[in-house]
Amino acid sequence: MQGPVQTIPLAFSRLKREGFIRQLDAAQRLNLSEGELIAAHVHQKAFFQILSQPEVSGIHLDHSQPQHESVEICTADDLSALRLRPDWHTLMASLEPIGEVMALTRNAYCVHEKIGLYQNATVTERVGVVASANIDLRAFYSKWAHGFAVSEMTSRGRQHSLQFFDVSGVAIHKIYLREDSNVQAYQHLAKQFAADSQQPGLYAEPLAPKPPEQADQQIDVQALHQAWAGLRDTHDFFSLLKSHGVSRVQALRLAQPKFVQQVPRAEMIRMLTAAAAREIPVMVFVGNHGMLQIHSGRIHKVSYAKPWLNVLDASFNLHLRMDHIDTAWIVKKPTVDGVVTSFEVFDAQGDAIAMLFGLRKPGQRELSAWRELLDDIQDTQHACAT
């Protein structure tokens, strides 16, 4: 493996000299995972030499370029990484001194970016939580395998980040410093969490395949309906799926019509645009198997530049590939606080791309304006059907 690893930085530099290219695109061009690309640039001495340079600074989101993970556009050859030890919760709990940063979580077809502080990090046996004013995360650390502090020269100057990957080298979560971030605190954190071994390279293990979905006729649909009607909390829905042996999309497909309606994927555009126009505060959930990132509040600037549906607000960006939405659903779940309604979109593999709710806290009823918006969409679909 030593030979191929040594050739990756040169190949990456050649790609960048050809023009603007993101790390993810470069990795795909080189038939690598993104984690393998970063790991090939591990060089502890070069990393800290770069950090000691006085011109080092963070970045701003470029709202004029609503492109998938546009912050990763590169034009120069200078990239260096430091491998981090896998003490993920302690690391996340140590981020506050760095100050304002940009949190990025993505899946195959959606990117969720939030600007804020990492505060109030806690962890249970299964889930890590960051719950600050703007950064709201649920981290599943058992899926985290590799982490790096990364320094790269881009078209907008030096860019620093923390990047985390699963065993296959697929990105789970990224944290980008901004212009006003504390680079000295970032340097201190990098030294504190540097792994003992700084050998370049990463062995990308294949992810275990998802278990096949059971045939519909094997599901006790009546029991599923009874369990759904008896829900008392939206968080119990995952347990419902597990106990009845159904995937999420399969459960939606088999649910009673009073709880679920499938709608055209274009309704995603209508829903976001209307939520912005009506000033309805929403919750936008985007995640992967290792991280769930949440925006809570109003959205303002919604644009559609085919195939990308974008939210381009000051502290929140969303970039969603409309052409990869396979199914879209309006879903209702009973709770002790009344019915909670969501708009959910999935890809062809049945993986969630994004889920949206009206803004609410436990103990509060659902916003009437949010429910009216989704009722309007459902009424339109009923009218079209008849």
Protein Blocks (a to p, Z undefined) as FASTA:
>chain_A
ZZmmmmmmmmmmmmmmnoccdfklmmmmnopafklmmmmmgcfklmmmmmmpmkbccddd
dfklccehkllpcfbfbdcdddddfbfklmmmmmmmnopaddddddfkbccddddddehi
acdfkbccdddfklccdddfklpmbdcddddddfebpadddddddfkopafbdcdddfkb
cfklmmmmmmmmocfblcecddddddddddddddfklpcfklmmmmmmmpcbfklmmmmm
mmnopafklmmmmmcfklpccddfklmmmmmmmmmmnopacddddddfkbccddedddfb
dcdddfbdcdddfkbccdddfklpfbdcddddddfkbpadddddddfkopafbdcddddd
ehiacdfklmmmmmmmmmmmmmmmZZ
